[in-house]
Structure formats: structure tokens, C-alpha cells
């Protein structure tokens, strides 16, 4: 998503604006802590993990409709929908991973 769009969305949600340069700088600063975050996290014990790693994603492209129709905060404007065709919906695509134990079914 372009930083200008993010800036407009945050302004609509939070009621104040951030420049594109500030958003870029914040992103770069946050990215420097990713490796440290994963190094601090403890590896789960094998007994606590499931046998099967399940990975799921919205593969049909239907997504989850994002909620609309809310009123913008006073003094702010809703994010731009420039370039969108009439009748198109904004969708959020979801994914997730988790581990489970096998469940053997009996007839």
C-alpha cells in the first residue's frame, strides 16, 4: 500500500496526519527490531507443539469485506478511493498458521 494512502487512512482513523517521510522513517526504525524480537522469543518445547503444521490462507480471493459506511471524524476526510472502479469492494485477505495433533477417527 502506498505511504500516501496509509497516511490518509491513519488521518481518518486517528484524526491527525503524518507525512510520508515520517511513515517511511518509522517503518525503517521498526524494521531494525525484527531480528531482536525473534531472537528473544523462546523456542517452544517439542512436547507443546502439535504433530501437524496447518497453514491456511484465503485462496478463493473472496476475502473479508472491510466495514464501511462509518462517518469520518470532524475535520478529516475518508481515504481516497481514486482509481477504484464503481461497485468494487475493498477486501482484507487473511492467513494463519497453527499446530495441532492428529485426530484419528474411528468408524
Secondary structure, DSSP 8 states (H G I E B T S, - for coil): --HHHHHHHHHHHHSS---HHHHHHHHHHHHTTHHHHHHHS----GGGS-SEEEEEE--SS--EE--------TT------TT--TT---EE--EEEEEE-------
